[in-house]
Structures are given as C-alpha cells and as structure tokens.
C-alpha cells in the first residue's frame, strides 16, 4: 500500500506512523489483579528512528530509506555509512551532524528534542519497556538499526517506573539500572561493554546514585566487581518468575519465518530518496508491502 504524499517532515513521519498497522498492536502485561498494555513498538522509538534516518543520511548519495518489518523486530536501513569518527561501537557517545541545516529545521519543528544522534533515547525507551538495546551495524554502503518487538523482561517496566517515581533518575541512571535489572548479575567489564565505554573506570557517572540508594548492589573488587539488583526488588517486580505475554491483535498468529522480501520483489520507487516499509512474508496481515515514494527533503 502506498502512502499519501506528505508535504512536510512532520506529515511524512506522521503518515508512516499512522499507516503501518503493526505500530497499533500491543501486549498485555500482568500487574497484580490488573493488566497493563504495552505497545509492540514505542512511538517515540519509531519516530526517533525515522528522524535519524532523514537527518543523518548523506543526500549526495542516491538511495531509499527502508523499514523492514519482521515478526520479532523492526529494521531501518539507511543509505550511506556513518559519519567519520562514529562507529557502531561508540555511537552512544559520539555524534557528528552530517546535515547541519536539516538538523536545525527538524529541531525547530520539534521533531528533534536536542542535538545529537538520538541513540541515547533509543537505549532509554527500549530498556524501559523491558526490551534489549538497539543493534546497529554498518554495511558496505548502508547503516542498519534494529529494534526488538518482543518484551524480554516485563518486570523491568514496573521496576523502573517505581524507582523513577521515587528517585527521579537521570537518563544515564535509567539506562544503567534497566541493563543491570535484565540480568541476574553483570560484571563491570560486561556493563562497560554494553554502555560502549572504554573501560570500567568510566562507569561511575553511569552508575550515578544507584549504589547509594541501594537500587544496585555490587560484590567483589577491581576486575571481579559484579553489579546486581537486590533480590527483594526483583521479587517485588516479578523478575524472578516467568511472565506470559498475551498479544492484543485482531490478526492471526505470527509464523516463525523472518525472511525479508528481496529488493527485486518489492515495488521500487521511480525516484531515489524514498521511504519504504517492507513486511516479511510471514507477517499475518496479508498485505504484501507498504511504501511511500516521498523523499526526505531538506
């Protein structure tokens, strides 16, 4: 299905969000005697992925932006490589603006909250909903950002909400707390690697006040240091037991295959610079593809 022809960046982002039906699906999480709905894809995450794709792509190079919809993940493929000095291993901390004027326009339109790559927002929002951090890879002439659909640790949602309500955590503290909460325990070296830090000595500003407040505890010293959330907090959040997720959808069950359509099977735009949403053939809705031939214009 081809989208309309938006005339502004705001209309383009809105059109993609509103037309892709997968973004309307949700999961139900048990919360005592009640159940809480959690979107299959966080709206802020999807919008940030789109804005990043439009602002940071090289417009001297032809190519389309693709949204590949798999049963268990969303992959955004952008033409071109990362800016010089930015790699998948340091992108959480390094930011290089390729299109300065376009970035200012998106900021003035309130599509970007501040300067930067927005990767820290992706980390924060995904972890806050019990999901893993985004996977970022760089191809020969493209950048792929993949975010998971499924909730791995539902209890993290409740744990983070309660901690944030009481202590008003910083963004770094929320990211670190959620990372630690998703594991039984994590070594200092492993945590530094997850946060893309050069070594364990750089962990201090990320752990912030978590240790002082007792939200995170540590055992061992130097290279043997490990961090973990106190068992009592984990039990209270239900992270010590398996949680069954019930998917809220009017569609049939998703089959296991995640083979993406090849470019030759997808209908191509007659012009470059378009935005395409491609669905894996195992998706249940029966739609072959969703596309927009609109360019991301500066």
Backbone as CSV, one residue per row, in Angstrom:
resi,resn,N_x,N_y,N_z,CA_x,CA_y,CA_z,C_x,C_y,C_z
1,UNK,0.842,-1.180,0.000,0.000,0.000,0.000,0.880,1.234,0.000
2,UNK,0.616,2.154,-0.891,1.419,3.360,-0.977,0.794,4.444,-0.125
3,UNK,1.648,5.138,0.623,1.167,6.202,1.474,0.818,7.428,0.635
4,UNK,0.176,8.405,1.285,-0.100,9.661,0.607,1.197,10.398,0.317
5,UNK,1.059,11.629,-0.135,2.243,12.406,-0.471,2.364,13.572,0.493
6,UNK,3.039,13.335,1.651,3.173,14.384,2.647,3.980,15.558,2.088
7,UNK,3.719,16.772,2.591,4.383,17.969,2.099,5.368,18.541,3.099
8,UNK,5.528,17.925,4.264,6.463,18.420,5.264,7.035,17.241,6.028
9,UNK,8.192,17.436,6.714,8.751,16.337,7.517,7.782,15.825,8.574
10,UNK,7.016,16.734,9.184,6.056,16.317,10.206,5.004,15.392,9.605
11,UNK,4.470,15.783,8.435,3.445,14.967,7.779,4.010,13.617,7.348
12,UNK,5.274,13.593,6.931,5.886,12.340,6.496,6.022,11.374,7.664
13,UNK,6.554,11.855,8.791,6.710,10.997,9.971,5.343,10.535,10.471
14,UNK,4.367,11.457,10.512,3.016,11.091,10.956,2.389,10.043,10.039
15,UNK,2.583,10.215,8.714,1.978,9.291,7.754,2.510,7.871,7.944
16,UNK,3.818,7.754,8.138,4.414,6.424,8.321,3.899,5.789,9.613
17,UNK,3.879,6.574,10.688,3.405,6.031,11.966,1.946,5.598,11.885
18,UNK,1.123,6.387,11.238,-0.311,6.117,11.207,-0.703,5.007,10.234
19,UNK,0.076,4.800,9.162,-0.322,3.844,8.126,0.167,2.424,8.380
20,UNK,1.233,2.257,9.146,1.764,0.902,9.389,1.003,0.280,10.551
21,UNK,0.167,-0.695,10.260,-0.743,-1.244,11.271,-0.012,-1.955,12.412
22,UNK,1.185,-2.449,12.162,1.945,-3.124,13.218,2.179,-2.203,14.414
23,UNK,2.271,-0.904,14.150,2.526,0.040,15.222,1.319,0.214,16.139
24,UNK,0.182,-0.318,15.759,-1.027,-0.203,16.562,-1.213,-1.400,17.492
25,UNK,-0.420,-2.440,17.346,-0.565,-3.634,18.163,0.083,-3.442,19.533
26,UNK,-0.312,-4.272,20.488,0.217,-4.135,21.840,0.254,-5.483,22.548
27,UNK,0.944,-5.517,23.669,0.993,-6.677,24.544,0.278,-6.330,25.848
28,UNK,-0.225,-7.343,26.526,-0.797,-7.146,27.852,0.160,-7.724,28.892
29,UNK,0.484,-6.911,29.891,1.362,-7.352,30.957,0.572,-7.487,32.254
30,UNK,0.711,-8.601,32.972,0.022,-8.744,34.259,0.557,-7.724,35.256
31,UNK,-0.324,-7.071,35.979,0.062,-6.098,37.006,-0.875,-6.282,38.194
32,UNK,-0.559,-7.290,39.027,-1.444,-7.635,40.129,-2.749,-8.189,39.592
33,UNK,-3.860,-7.596,39.992,-5.170,-8.032,39.507,-5.542,-7.353,38.196
34,UNK,-4.719,-6.399,37.764,-4.990,-5.673,36.527,-4.024,-6.115,35.443
35,UNK,-4.221,-5.598,34.242,-3.307,-5.867,33.142,-2.994,-4.543,32.462
36,UNK,-1.714,-4.362,32.143,-1.254,-3.124,31.521,-0.881,-3.392,30.078
37,UNK,-1.317,-2.517,29.188,-0.968,-2.665,27.777,0.361,-1.995,27.483
38,UNK,1.183,-2.684,26.700,2.471,-2.158,26.279,2.533,-2.225,24.761
39,UNK,2.762,-1.100,24.062,2.775,-1.117,22.601,3.839,-2.063,22.045
40,UNK,3.534,-2.670,20.915,4.518,-3.525,20.250,5.745,-2.712,19.862
41,UNK,5.534,-1.452,19.480,6.630,-0.534,19.178,6.340,0.799,19.843
42,UNK,7.280,1.271,20.610,7.135,2.556,21.274,7.129,3.667,20.226
43,UNK,6.142,4.560,20.320,6.010,5.620,19.304,7.239,6.516,19.249
44,UNK,7.786,6.865,20.409,8.972,7.719,20.420,10.159,7.037,19.748
45,UNK,10.269,5.719,19.934,11.367,4.969,19.315,11.238,5.002,17.793
46,UNK,10.037,4.717,17.283,9.832,4.701,15.832,10.078,6.086,15.236
47,UNK,9.541,7.110,15.874,9.726,8.472,15.360,11.195,8.880,15.385
48,UNK,11.913,8.494,16.447,13.339,8.825,16.538,14.130,8.098,15.455
49,UNK,13.772,6.850,15.177,14.432,6.114,14.100,14.229,6.811,12.754
50,UNK,13.014,7.259,12.490,12.716,7.943,11.235,13.456,9.264,11.133
51,UNK,13.421,10.048,12.199,14.101,11.348,12.189,15.602,11.164,11.978
52,UNK,16.193,10.189,12.684,17.619,9.914,12.496,17.934,9.559,11.053
53,UNK,17.075,8.731,10.469,17.298,8.309,9.084,17.261,9.499,8.137
54,UNK,16.316,10.413,8.339,16.176,11.556,7.444,17.283,12.588,7.647
55,UNK,17.655,12.820,8.896,18.603,13.901,9.199,20.046,13.494,8.929
56,UNK,20.384,12.247,9.215,21.793,11.858,9.180,22.222,11.136,7.904
57,UNK,21.313,10.867,6.991,21.721,10.197,5.747,22.466,11.169,4.840
58,UNK,23.351,10.668,3.970,24.049,11.541,3.024,23.177,11.813,1.797
59,UNK,22.803,13.067,1.571,21.923,13.398,0.451,22.673,13.588,-0.856
60,UNK,23.998,13.445,-0.818,24.773,13.433,-2.060,24.755,12.046,-2.685
61,UNK,24.160,11.092,-1.994,24.123,9.691,-2.440,22.686,9.264,-2.671
62,UNK,22.439,8.611,-3.802,21.105,8.129,-4.115,20.792,6.892,-3.255
63,UNK,19.521,6.716,-2.991,19.111,5.546,-2.220,17.881,5.833,-1.393
64,UNK,17.159,4.786,-1.031,15.935,4.885,-0.259,16.174,4.483,1.192
65,UNK,15.310,4.966,2.068,15.262,4.508,3.456,14.235,3.385,3.534
66,UNK,14.631,2.257,4.101,13.735,1.102,4.207,13.391,0.805,5.658
67,UNK,12.114,0.507,5.891,11.651,-0.032,7.162,11.272,-1.487,6.907
68,UNK,12.088,-2.402,7.386,11.844,-3.830,7.204,11.139,-4.380,8.440
69,UNK,9.903,-4.831,8.256,9.097,-5.339,9.360,9.189,-6.863,9.420
70,UNK,9.819,-7.370,10.462,9.903,-8.804,10.724,8.932,-9.158,11.854
71,UNK,8.639,-10.429,12.055,7.740,-10.804,13.153,8.258,-10.378,14.524
72,UNK,9.582,-10.322,14.696,10.132,-10.051,16.025,10.951,-8.773,16.115
73,UNK,11.002,-7.978,15.042,11.859,-6.795,15.083,11.522,-5.836,13.953
74,UNK,11.975,-4.597,14.118,11.882,-3.574,13.083,13.299,-3.160,12.732
75,UNK,13.591,-3.164,11.441,14.917,-2.797,10.967,14.793,-1.584,10.048
76,UNK,15.565,-0.534,10.343,15.615,0.648,9.493,16.963,0.644,8.773
77,UNK,16.897,0.693,7.444,18.110,0.655,6.624,18.270,2.005,5.941
78,UNK,19.400,2.635,6.187,19.678,3.960,5.657,20.815,3.869,4.645
79,UNK,20.731,4.559,3.507,21.846,4.548,2.555,23.040,5.309,3.111
80,UNK,24.244,4.907,2.689,25.455,5.574,3.153,25.991,4.972,4.435
81,UNK,27.174,5.412,4.823,27.814,4.930,6.036,27.677,5.967,7.146
82,UNK,28.113,5.591,8.337,28.094,6.516,9.467,29.082,7.653,9.221
83,UNK,28.855,8.823,9.834,29.806,9.932,9.684,31.195,9.532,10.177
84,UNK,32.208,10.210,9.677,33.590,9.924,10.068,33.742,10.098,11.578
85,UNK,34.352,9.105,12.226,34.555,9.155,13.669,33.486,8.452,14.466
86,UNK,32.363,8.086,13.829,31.272,7.388,14.516,31.259,5.939,14.054
87,UNK,31.199,5.011,14.998,31.142,3.582,14.693,30.000,2.958,15.487
88,UNK,29.576,1.739,15.134,28.550,1.069,15.946,28.983,0.855,17.387
89,UNK,30.311,0.882,17.646,30.821,0.644,18.994,30.865,1.909,19.853
90,UNK,30.770,3.105,19.244,30.840,4.325,20.058,29.677,5.282,19.799
91,UNK,28.671,4.824,19.060,27.601,5.716,18.618,26.764,6.259,19.779
92,UNK,26.777,5.581,20.924,26.035,6.077,22.074,26.641,7.373,22.611
93,UNK,27.933,7.577,22.353,28.640,8.727,22.917,29.127,9.721,21.865
94,UNK,29.319,9.269,20.641,29.837,10.138,19.585,28.704,10.606,18.679
95,UNK,28.701,11.874,18.347,27.675,12.425,17.459,28.322,13.384,16.473
96,UNK,28.069,13.161,15.193,28.566,14.048,14.136,27.387,14.397,13.245
97,UNK,27.100,15.670,13.124,25.974,16.090,12.296,26.433,16.247,10.850
98,UNK,25.823,15.449,9.981,26.185,15.493,8.565,25.441,16.614,7.841
99,UNK,24.210,16.853,8.225,23.376,17.861,7.567,22.940,18.891,8.608
100,UNK,23.808,19.867,8.853,23.602,20.815,9.939,22.303,21.608,9.762
101,UNK,22.063,22.122,8.557,20.864,22.915,8.314,19.595,22.108,8.504
102,UNK,19.598,20.861,8.014,18.427,19.996,8.153,18.167,19.668,9.619
103,UNK,19.240,19.469,10.384,19.084,19.193,11.806,18.417,20.367,12.511
104,UNK,18.784,21.588,12.132,18.164,22.771,12.740,16.671,22.836,12.399
105,UNK,16.330,22.503,11.171,14.922,22.523,10.754,14.114,21.515,11.560
106,UNK,14.622,20.297,11.673,13.904,19.265,12.430,13.793,19.657,13.901
107,UNK,14.830,20.334,14.421,14.776,20.786,15.808,13.724,21.868,15.975
108,UNK,13.676,22.819,15.038,12.679,23.895,15.108,11.256,23.358,14.971
109,UNK,11.105,22.256,14.219,9.790,21.633,14.058,9.431,20.736,15.246
110,UNK,10.350,20.690,16.235,10.167,19.872,17.440,10.121,18.375,17.133
111,UNK,10.739,17.996,16.029,10.896,16.578,15.725,12.154,16.020,16.391
112,UNK,13.066,16.913,16.750,14.261,16.540,17.500,14.268,17.363,18.775
113,UNK,14.399,16.681,19.922,14.385,17.403,21.185,15.662,18.198,21.388
114,UNK,16.767,17.674,20.903,18.046,18.352,21.065,19.015,17.827,20.030
115,UNK,20.182,18.428,19.986,21.187,17.984,19.028,21.731,16.624,19.464
116,UNK,22.207,15.872,18.484,22.768,14.561,18.783,22.146,13.496,17.900
117,UNK,22.544,12.263,18.129,22.101,11.165,17.274,20.771,10.579,17.722
118,UNK,20.366,10.797,18.979,19.129,10.219,19.486,19.280,8.773,19.925
119,UNK,20.487,8.224,19.830,20.704,6.825,20.205,20.473,6.630,21.702
120,UNK,20.838,7.638,22.504,20.613,7.513,23.941,19.127,7.399,24.264
121,UNK,18.288,8.111,23.491,16.836,7.991,23.677,16.355,6.593,23.320
122,UNK,16.893,6.009,22.241,16.523,4.651,21.857,16.885,3.667,22.968
123,UNK,18.095,3.789,23.518,18.520,2.925,24.618,17.534,3.045,25.779
124,UNK,17.259,4.284,26.176,16.416,4.523,27.339,15.008,3.965,27.155
125,UNK,14.374,4.262,26.023,12.992,3.845,25.804,12.866,2.329,25.652
126,UNK,13.793,1.702,24.944,13.727,0.255,24.756,13.933,-0.476,26.082
127,UNK,14.946,-0.068,26.844,15.212,-0.717,28.120,14.067,-0.497,29.105
128,UNK,13.447,0.691,29.056,12.350,0.999,29.968,11.126,0.143,29.708
129,UNK,11.022,-0.447,28.518,9.894,-1.323,28.194,10.293,-2.800,28.213
130,UNK,11.409,-3.101,28.893,11.809,-4.487,29.073,12.421,-5.132,27.854
131,UNK,12.892,-4.321,26.905,13.493,-4.850,25.675,15.001,-4.679,25.695
132,UNK,15.658,-5.317,24.740,17.094,-5.179,24.590,17.420,-3.866,23.886
133,UNK,18.684,-3.470,23.969,19.126,-2.235,23.322,19.136,-2.422,21.811
134,UNK,19.118,-1.335,21.034,19.124,-1.483,19.578,20.426,-2.092,19.078
135,UNK,20.321,-2.807,17.967,21.504,-3.359,17.310,21.831,-2.492,16.105
136,UNK,23.070,-2.017,16.035,23.483,-1.112,14.961,24.643,-1.748,14.211
137,UNK,24.474,-1.922,12.918,25.523,-2.490,12.084,25.744,-1.596,10.869
138,UNK,26.958,-1.651,10.351,27.315,-0.841,9.196,27.733,-1.752,8.054
139,UNK,27.021,-1.635,6.926,27.356,-2.424,5.756,28.336,-1.696,4.855
140,UNK,28.546,-2.239,3.674,29.457,-1.609,2.724,28.998,-0.208,2.364
141,UNK,27.706,-0.028,2.218,27.175,1.279,1.823,25.818,1.536,2.474
142,UNK,25.661,1.098,3.711,24.379,1.282,4.400,24.566,1.129,5.897
143,UNK,23.609,1.675,6.652,23.581,1.537,8.106,22.261,0.886,8.491
144,UNK,22.314,-0.137,9.344,21.130,-0.870,9.767,20.933,-0.679,11.268
145,UNK,19.755,-0.213,11.666,19.401,-0.089,13.086,18.195,-0.996,13.330
146,UNK,18.350,-1.949,14.245,17.305,-2.936,14.517,16.847,-2.818,15.957
147,UNK,15.532,-2.747,16.140,14.967,-2.704,17.497,14.042,-3.899,17.674
148,UNK,14.058,-4.533,18.853,13.219,-5.717,19.083,11.766,-5.350,19.305
149,UNK,10.893,-6.246,18.905,9.457,-6.069,19.117,9.008,-6.667,20.451
150,UNK,9.547,-7.812,20.753,9.060,-8.567,21.899,9.672,-8.080,23.208
151,UNK,8.900,-8.199,24.261,9.332,-7.792,25.592,10.033,-8.971,26.258
152,UNK,11.307,-8.803,26.588,12.055,-9.897,27.198,11.873,-9.975,28.700
153,UNK,11.834,-8.805,29.357,11.712,-8.759,30.809,10.612,-7.781,31.203
154,UNK,9.356,-8.227,31.247,8.244,-7.330,31.579,8.381,-6.672,32.948
155,UNK,8.999,-7.374,33.900,9.128,-6.830,35.245,9.966,-5.573,35.313
156,UNK,10.852,-5.379,34.330,11.698,-4.186,34.315,10.839,-2.930,34.207
157,UNK,9.714,-3.027,33.503,8.829,-1.877,33.322,8.372,-1.359,34.676
158,UNK,7.825,-2.254,35.508,7.337,-1.874,36.829,8.481,-1.401,37.711
159,UNK,9.607,-2.113,37.657,10.757,-1.781,38.492,11.262,-0.375,38.203
160,UNK,11.371,-0.033,36.931,11.899,1.268,36.538,10.922,2.390,36.855
161,UNK,9.626,2.128,36.653,8.611,3.146,36.955,8.638,3.501,38.433
162,UNK,8.693,2.476,39.293,8.690,2.718,40.730,9.959,3.432,41.185
163,UNK,11.107,3.020,40.643,12.370,3.656,41.020,12.417,5.111,40.552
164,UNK,11.924,5.353,39.340,11.943,6.705,38.802,10.982,7.613,39.560
165,UNK,9.851,7.044,39.980,8.864,7.828,40.727,9.437,8.284,42.065
166,UNK,10.224,7.415,42.663,10.750,7.722,43.993,12.025,8.564,43.942
167,UNK,12.900,8.287,42.959,14.211,8.922,42.975,14.455,9.898,41.820
168,UNK,13.561,9.953,40.838,13.739,10.821,39.675,15.128,10.611,39.043
169,UNK,15.303,9.443,38.485,16.583,9.035,37.911,16.950,9.893,36.702
170,UNK,18.246,10.043,36.494,18.726,10.681,35.274,18.642,9.681,34.125
171,UNK,18.814,10.159,32.905,18.752,9.244,31.769,19.825,8.161,31.871
172,UNK,21.028,8.538,32.253,22.103,7.548,32.398,21.772,6.526,33.478
173,UNK,21.209,6.991,34.583,20.849,6.067,35.659,19.744,5.117,35.221
174,UNK,18.760,5.610,34.453,17.691,4.732,33.963,18.240,3.663,33.042
175,UNK,19.129,4.053,32.131,19.727,3.091,31.201,20.509,2.021,31.968
176,UNK,21.354,2.464,32.894,22.194,1.522,33.639,21.354,0.605,34.516
177,UNK,20.371,1.172,35.214,19.516,0.381,36.108,18.766,-0.691,35.326
178,UNK,18.232,-0.332,34.171,17.487,-1.297,33.359,18.411,-2.381,32.814
179,UNK,19.619,-2.018,32.418,20.574,-3.015,31.919,20.902,-4.033,33.005
180,UNK,21.171,-3.552,34.212,21.508,-4.457,35.317,20.303,-5.321,35.683
181,UNK,19.106,-4.735,35.670,17.896,-5.456,36.074,17.554,-6.583,35.119
182,UNK,17.992,-6.499,33.872,17.666,-7.541,32.895,18.544,-8.774,33.033
183,UNK,19.530,-8.730,33.927,20.425,-9.865,34.129,20.441,-10.264,35.601
184,UNK,20.849,-11.495,35.871,20.997,-11.934,37.262,22.086,-11.129,37.939
185,UNK,23.186,-10.941,37.237,24.272,-10.053,37.662,25.141,-9.801,36.440
186,UNK,25.868,-8.705,36.470,26.694,-8.348,35.324,28.034,-7.847,35.838
187,UNK,29.110,-8.279,35.204,30.440,-7.834,35.626,30.663,-6.393,35.199
188,UNK,31.618,-5.738,35.845,31.933,-4.356,35.495,32.372,-4.259,34.037
189,UNK,33.142,-5.245,33.581,33.613,-5.235,32.195,32.453,-5.401,31.216
190,UNK,31.508,-6.292,31.550,30.349,-6.511,30.684,29.463,-5.278,30.621
191,UNK,29.279,-4.618,31.776,28.447,-3.424,31.809,29.090,-2.297,31.010
192,UNK,30.410,-2.157,31.134,31.116,-1.131,30.360,30.984,-1.394,28.862
193,UNK,31.029,-2.659,28.477,30.873,-3.005,27.063,29.467,-2.692,26.574
194,UNK,28.449,-3.015,27.378,27.066,-2.719,26.993,26.859,-1.224,26.804
195,UNK,27.530,-0.419,27.634,27.385,1.035,27.574,28.386,1.680,26.621
196,UNK,29.143,0.851,25.909,30.114,1.320,24.916,31.163,2.240,25.538
197,UNK,31.585,1.900,26.759,32.589,2.690,27.457,33.975,2.089,27.243
198,UNK,35.032,2.923,27.291,36.386,2.410,27.008,36.895,1.433,28.055
199,UNK,36.532,1.637,29.334,36.954,0.736,30.403,36.031,0.924,31.608
200,UNK,36.256,0.119,32.634,35.367,0.123,33.800,35.472,1.413,34.616
201,UNK,36.581,2.143,34.476,36.725,3.387,35.240,35.726,4.442,34.790
202,UNK,35.157,4.275,33.602,34.187,5.243,33.075,32.760,4.940,33.522
203,UNK,32.576,3.921,34.380,31.228,3.543,34.805,30.625,4.492,35.840
204,UNK,31.458,5.208,36.575,30.972,6.000,37.712,29.817,6.938,37.360
205,UNK,29.926,7.786,36.311,28.797,8.681,36.012,27.544,7.948,35.539
206,UNK,27.684,6.725,35.084,26.524,5.951,34.634,25.831,5.248,35.791
207,UNK,26.606,4.828,36.781,26.007,4.226,37.972,25.379,5.295,38.854
208,UNK,25.927,6.536,38.747,25.353,7.666,39.449,25.073,7.365,40.912
209,UNK,23.820,7.559,41.323,23.434,7.377,42.721,22.788,6.014,42.979
210,UNK,22.813,5.130,41.988,22.133,3.839,42.111,22.674,3.013,43.277
211,UNK,24.000,3.051,43.477,24.619,2.290,44.560,24.263,2.889,45.917
212,UNK,24.308,4.215,46.014,23.999,4.880,47.290,22.557,4.636,47.709
213,UNK,21.649,4.589,46.754,20.230,4.381,47.057,19.874,2.912,47.281
214,UNK,20.802,2.005,46.963,20.522,0.589,47.131,19.719,-0.021,46.004
215,UNK,19.561,0.717,44.905,18.870,0.153,43.744,19.749,-0.867,43.029
216,UNK,21.059,-0.656,43.109,22.040,-1.593,42.564,23.064,-1.874,43.659
217,UNK,23.449,-3.138,43.798,24.489,-3.514,44.744,25.662,-4.118,43.981
218,UNK,26.804,-4.179,44.633,27.988,-4.739,43.979,28.673,-5.727,44.889
219,UNK,29.387,-6.665,44.269,30.192,-7.631,45.003,31.546,-7.724,44.315
220,UNK,32.577,-8.072,45.093,33.909,-8.177,44.532,34.558,-6.822,44.340
221,UNK,35.798,-6.858,43.890,36.561,-5.636,43.678,37.308,-5.689,42.352
222,UNK,37.726,-4.529,41.908,38.509,-4.339,40.672,37.908,-5.164,39.538
223,UNK,38.707,-6.053,38.937,38.230,-6.814,37.772,37.141,-7.827,38.116
224,UNK,37.007,-8.161,39.394,35.996,-9.145,39.805,34.681,-8.482,40.233
225,UNK,34.566,-7.190,40.086,33.355,-6.487,40.516,32.157,-6.902,39.672
226,UNK,31.058,-7.184,40.355,29.808,-7.514,39.683,28.686,-6.651,40.270
227,UNK,27.730,-6.297,39.419,26.601,-5.472,39.832,25.306,-6.267,39.682
228,UNK,24.368,-6.019,40.601,23.087,-6.720,40.544,22.032,-5.897,41.281
229,UNK,20.769,-6.132,40.921,19.654,-5.506,41.620,19.320,-6.398,42.814
230,UNK,19.113,-5.818,44.014,18.802,-6.635,45.199,17.645,-7.594,44.935
231,UNK,17.767,-8.843,45.363,16.718,-9.853,45.106,15.328,-9.427,45.557
232,UNK,15.246,-8.674,46.657,13.929,-8.255,47.143,13.222,-7.374,46.128
233,UNK,13.961,-6.485,45.481,13.369,-5.623,44.461,12.944,-6.437,43.243
234,UNK,13.754,-7.435,42.874,13.422,-8.280,41.728,12.158,-9.080,41.995
235,UNK,12.038,-9.622,43.198,10.840,-10.396,43.539,9.595,-9.515,43.502
236,UNK,9.734,-8.309,44.014,8.591,-7.391,44.036,8.126,-7.043,42.631
237,UNK,9.086,-6.966,41.678,8.745,-6.619,40.302,8.365,-7.840,39.475
238,UNK,8.497,-9.038,40.060,8.146,-10.257,39.335,9.218,-10.728,38.377
239,UNK,10.461,-10.281,38.580,11.538,-10.672,37.683,12.162,-12.011,38.047
240,UNK,11.670,-12.626,39.104,12.199,-13.941,39.483,11.317,-15.069,38.969
241,UNK,10.335,-14.729,38.147,9.440,-15.759,37.598,9.142,-15.448,36.142
242,UNK,8.787,-16.491,35.399,8.420,-16.285,34.007,7.086,-15.576,33.906
243,UNK,6.964,-14.687,32.929,5.722,-13.951,32.720,5.211,-14.247,31.334
244,UNK,3.944,-14.599,31.242,3.342,-14.890,29.947,2.781,-13.611,29.349
245,UNK,3.165,-13.350,28.097,2.650,-12.181,27.399,1.495,-12.597,26.503
246,UNK,0.419,-11.832,26.533,-0.712,-12.051,25.650,-0.741,-10.941,24.626
247,UNK,-0.646,-11.278,23.374,-0.615,-10.266,22.336,-2.034,-9.814,22.007
248,UNK,-2.223,-8.498,21.988,-3.522,-7.917,21.645,-3.517,-7.579,20.171
249,UNK,-4.167,-8.376,19.375,-4.183,-8.126,17.939,-5.357,-8.855,17.333
250,UNK,-5.914,-8.289,16.279,-7.017,-8.930,15.569,-6.502,-9.804,14.421
251,UNK,-5.164,-9.929,14.331,-4.579,-10.711,13.249,-4.272,-12.117,13.728
252,UNK,-3.936,-12.972,12.791,-3.601,-14.355,13.130,-2.227,-14.410,13.781
253,UNK,-1.848,-15.568,14.302,-0.561,-15.718,14.953,0.563,-15.554,13.945
254,UNK,1.684,-14.978,14.427,2.837,-14.769,13.556,3.593,-16.082,13.414
255,UNK,3.894,-16.440,12.196,4.663,-17.653,11.968,6.139,-17.375,12.194
256,UNK,6.942,-18.405,12.256,8.317,-18.268,12.713,9.267,-17.690,11.677
257,UNK,8.978,-17.817,10.421,9.916,-17.355,9.397,10.091,-15.857,9.442
258,UNK,11.321,-15.372,9.259,11.570,-13.928,9.248,12.338,-13.519,7.998
259,UNK,12.183,-14.283,6.931,12.876,-13.959,5.699,12.297,-12.683,5.096
260,UNK,13.156,-11.713,4.842,12.691,-10.427,4.332,12.562,-10.500,2.811
261,UNK,11.619,-9.761,2.270,11.494,-9.707,0.822,12.764,-9.160,0.210
262,UNK,13.159,-9.725,-0.866,14.314,-9.166,-1.570,13.898,-7.895,-2.281
263,UNK,14.897,-7.058,-2.576,14.601,-5.786,-3.232,13.933,-6.007,-4.583
264,UNK,14.234,-7.136,-5.213,13.659,-7.378,-6.538,12.167,-7.681,-6.470
265,UNK,11.673,-8.157,-5.302,10.262,-8.485,-5.165,9.452,-7.302,-4.673
266,UNK,10.137,-6.325,-4.061,9.420,-5.145,-3.581,9.269,-4.154,-4.719
267,UNK,8.119,-3.461,-4.757,7.926,-2.460,-5.794,8.839,-1.284,-5.540
268,UNK,9.597,-0.887,-6.537,10.579,0.153,-6.379,9.993,1.509,-6.727
269,UNK,10.526,2.544,-6.032,10.124,3.905,-6.329,10.814,4.362,-7.598
270,UNK,10.152,5.155,-8.441,10.791,5.650,-9.642,11.858,6.686,-9.350
271,UNK,11.910,7.189,-8.129,12.935,8.157,-7.779,13.663,7.681,-6.551
272,UNK,14.887,8.194,-6.354,15.651,7.817,-5.172,15.247,8.704,-4.018
273,UNK,15.704,8.339,-2.815,15.417,9.128,-1.632,14.082,8.828,-1.009
274,UNK,13.413,7.754,-1.414,12.098,7.430,-0.890,12.176,6.708,0.436
275,UNK,11.020,6.472,1.022,10.919,5.722,2.264,9.985,4.554,2.026
276,UNK,10.454,3.343,2.332,9.677,2.133,2.065,9.526,1.331,3.351
277,UNK,8.326,0.796,3.569,8.100,-0.150,4.664,7.833,-1.504,4.038
278,UNK,8.704,-2.476,4.328,8.585,-3.810,3.740,8.270,-4.821,4.826
279,UNK,7.313,-5.676,4.541,6.880,-6.675,5.520,7.444,-8.041,5.154
280,UNK,7.912,-8.759,6.178,8.319,-10.136,5.974,7.115,-10.937,5.483
281,UNK,7.310,-11.926,4.577,6.188,-12.730,4.095,5.502,-13.510,5.192
282,UNK,6.098,-13.637,6.365,5.451,-14.359,7.457,4.549,-13.477,8.286
283,UNK,4.488,-12.179,7.982,3.591,-11.306,8.729,2.139,-11.678,8.445
284,UNK,1.266,-11.551,9.431,-0.068,-12.130,9.332,-1.120,-11.314,8.621
285,UNK,-0.879,-10.026,8.356,-1.978,-9.201,7.896,-2.368,-9.454,6.448
286,UNK,-1.492,-10.079,5.681,-1.805,-10.377,4.291,-1.397,-9.278,3.346
287,UNK,-0.965,-8.141,3.857,-0.520,-7.056,2.981,0.858,-7.392,2.449
288,UNK,1.050,-7.184,1.155,2.338,-7.531,0.569,3.419,-6.534,0.972
289,UNK,3.103,-5.254,0.977,4.085,-4.266,1.369,3.402,-2.950,1.587
290,UNK,4.114,-2.083,2.311,3.661,-0.717,2.483,4.797,0.169,2.024
291,UNK,4.496,1.233,1.269,5.588,2.051,0.763,5.195,3.491,0.696
292,UNK,6.180,4.329,0.682,5.992,5.751,0.435,7.066,6.187,-0.519
293,UNK,6.691,6.850,-1.620,7.685,7.271,-2.578,8.149,8.687,-2.308
294,UNK,7.790,9.200,-1.130,8.198,10.560,-0.796,9.664,10.614,-0.449
295,UNK,10.317,11.648,-0.848,11.694,11.888,-0.450,11.721,12.509,0.941
296,UNK,12.859,12.324,1.653,13.126,13.124,2.827,13.839,14.370,2.302
297,UNK,13.170,15.500,2.304,13.738,16.711,1.707,14.340,17.606,2.772
298,UNK,15.330,18.264,2.385,15.925,19.234,3.285,15.168,20.536,3.162
